[in-house]
């Protein structure tokens, strides 16, 4: 893994991006998005994660965060571990999930390719953390996160995507509360 993609400053703010295995569009149902939102909220309240921006897409997640406990790697690991277990359980128990067998087969297939996975692998292992060291870089990543659904053609305005902090920056905190990034005002 490149030196550029590691958590070197344990107190720093980071942009992270990670995807489901095979870039599978898992997040097609409200229940699955809510697992992500509730897990991120839990990490904010219980694990010392400050979340400044986020966007949940059908196959991947972006967010800007900082660990007040100076353990960005650990808090992200815990988030991914918890969400993978919770999402697999939610998929297995969802009677409306028409792709259930296929999804579980794909996650099991991915898990068999990794020696450190017991059965299913939900997330790709890399996170691509990029430390945000100045206002210019923060604004660039914030714009990238918020415009991701627009670039994908899902919406025409960033605030139209329900699972994005673009709505928070427009004073709509209905899905998930985020932390104040401060100097961007």
C-alpha positions in Angstrom: 0.0 0.0 0.0 1.3 3.5 -0.9 2.5 5.8 1.9 -0.1 8.3 0.6 -2.9 5.9 1.8 -2.2 5.5 5.5 -3.2 7.3 8.6 0.0 9.1 9.6 -1.4 11.9 11.7 -3.5 10.3 14.3 -5.2 13.6 15.2 -5.8 14.7 11.6 -8.9 15.0 9.6 -9.2 12.5 6.7 -11.2 11.9 3.6 -11.9 8.2 3.1 -13.6 6.3 0.4 -14.4 2.6 0.4 -16.6 0.3 -1.7 -18.4 -3.0 -1.4 -16.7 -6.0 -2.9 -17.0 -6.1 -6.7 -18.6 -2.6 -6.4 -21.9 -4.3 -5.9 -24.9 -1.9 -5.7 -26.0 -3.0 -2.3 -27.5 0.3 -1.1 -30.8 0.2 -3.1 -33.1 0.0 -0.1 -33.8 2.4 2.7 -33.0 -0.3 5.4 -29.5 -0.6 4.1 -28.8 3.1 4.1 -30.2 3.4 7.6 -27.6 0.8 8.8 -24.9 3.1 7.5 -26.5 6.2 9.0 -27.1 4.6 12.4 -23.6 3.2 12.6 -22.0 6.5 11.7 -24.1 8.2 14.3 -23.1 5.5 16.9 -19.4 6.1 16.0 -19.9 9.9 16.6 -21.6 9.4 20.0 -19.6 6.4 21.4 -16.3 6.1 19.5 -15.0 9.6 19.3 -15.5 10.1 15.6 -16.2 13.6 14.4 -17.9 13.4 11.0 -17.7 16.6 8.9 -19.1 15.3 5.6 -20.5 12.1 4.1 -22.2 10.6 1.1 -23.6 7.1 0.8 -23.8 5.9 -2.8 -25.2 2.6 -4.1 -21.9 0.8 -4.0 -19.6 3.0 -1.9 -19.2 5.5 0.9 -17.3 8.7 1.3 -16.7 10.8 4.4 -14.5 13.3 6.1 -13.8 12.5 9.7 -11.4 12.8 12.6 -10.9 10.6 15.6 -10.8 12.6 18.9 -9.2 9.5 20.4 -6.4 9.7 17.9 -7.3 6.3 16.4 -8.6 6.9 12.9 -7.6 3.5 11.7 -9.4 1.8 14.6 -12.6 3.7 14.5 -12.9 3.2 10.7 -12.1 -0.6 11.2 -14.8 -0.8 13.8 -17.3 1.0 11.6 -16.6 -1.3 8.6 -16.7 -4.4 10.8 -20.0 -3.4 12.4 -21.7 -2.3 9.3 -20.7 -5.4 7.4 -22.2 -7.7 10.0 -25.3 -5.6 10.4 -25.8 -5.3 6.6 -25.4 -9.0 6.0 -27.9 -9.7 8.8 -30.3 -7.1 7.3 -30.0 -8.6 3.8 -30.5 -12.1 5.2 -33.6 -11.1 7.1 -35.2 -8.9 4.4 -38.2 -10.8 2.8 -38.3 -8.1 0.0 -34.7 -8.7 -1.0 -35.0 -10.3 -4.4 -31.2 -10.5 -4.8 -30.6 -12.1 -1.4 -29.1 -15.4 -2.6 -27.0 -13.7 -5.2 -25.7 -11.0 -2.8 -24.8 -13.6 -0.1 -23.1 -15.8 -2.8 -21.0 -12.8 -4.0 -20.0 -11.8 -0.5 -19.1 -15.5 0.3 -17.1 -15.7 -3.0 -15.1 -12.6 -2.0 -14.5 -14.0 1.4 -13.1 -17.2 0.1 -10.4 -15.3 -1.8 -9.1 -13.8 1.4 -7.3 -15.9 4.0 -8.2 -13.5 6.8 -12.0 -13.7 6.2 -14.1 -16.4 7.9 -17.1 -16.4 5.6 -18.3 -13.2 4.0 -16.4 -10.2 2.9 -18.7 -7.1 2.5 -16.3 -4.2 2.1 -13.1 -3.9 0.0 -10.2 -3.8 2.5 -8.6 -0.5 1.4 -9.9 2.9 2.6 -7.7 5.3 0.7 -7.3 7.8 3.6 -6.1 11.2 2.5 -5.2 13.6 5.2 -6.8 17.0 4.8 -4.0 19.5 5.7 -5.5 22.8 4.6 -8.7 24.6 3.8 -8.2 24.3 0.0 -7.9 20.5 0.2 -10.9 20.2 2.6 -13.1 22.3 0.2 -12.0 20.2 -2.7 -12.9 16.9 -1.0 -16.1 18.4 0.3 -17.2 19.4 -3.2 -16.2 16.0 -4.5 -18.3 14.2 -1.9 -21.3 16.4 -2.4 -21.2 16.3 -6.2 -20.7 12.5 -6.4 -24.5 11.8 -6.8 -24.7 14.6 -9.4 -21.7 13.2 -11.4 -23.3 9.7 -11.2 -26.5 11.2 -12.7 -28.8 10.3 -9.8 -29.7 14.0 -9.0 -29.2 17.4 -10.6 -28.3 19.2 -7.3 -26.2 17.8 -4.4 -28.9 18.6 -1.8 -31.4 16.4 -3.7 -29.4 13.2 -2.6 -31.0 12.1 0.7 -27.8 10.4 2.0 -25.4 13.2 1.7 -24.1 15.9 4.1 -24.9 18.4 1.3 -28.3 18.6 3.0 -26.7 19.3 6.3 -24.7 22.2 4.8 -28.1 23.4 3.6 -29.4 23.2 7.2 -31.3 19.9 6.8 -30.2 17.4 9.5 -33.0 14.9 9.2 -30.9 11.9 8.1 -27.7 12.3 10.1 -26.2 15.0 12.3 -22.6 16.0 11.4 -20.0 17.9 13.3 -19.1 21.5 12.7 -16.0 21.7 10.5 -15.5 25.2 11.9 -13.5 27.4 9.6 -15.5 26.7 6.4 -18.6 28.5 7.8 
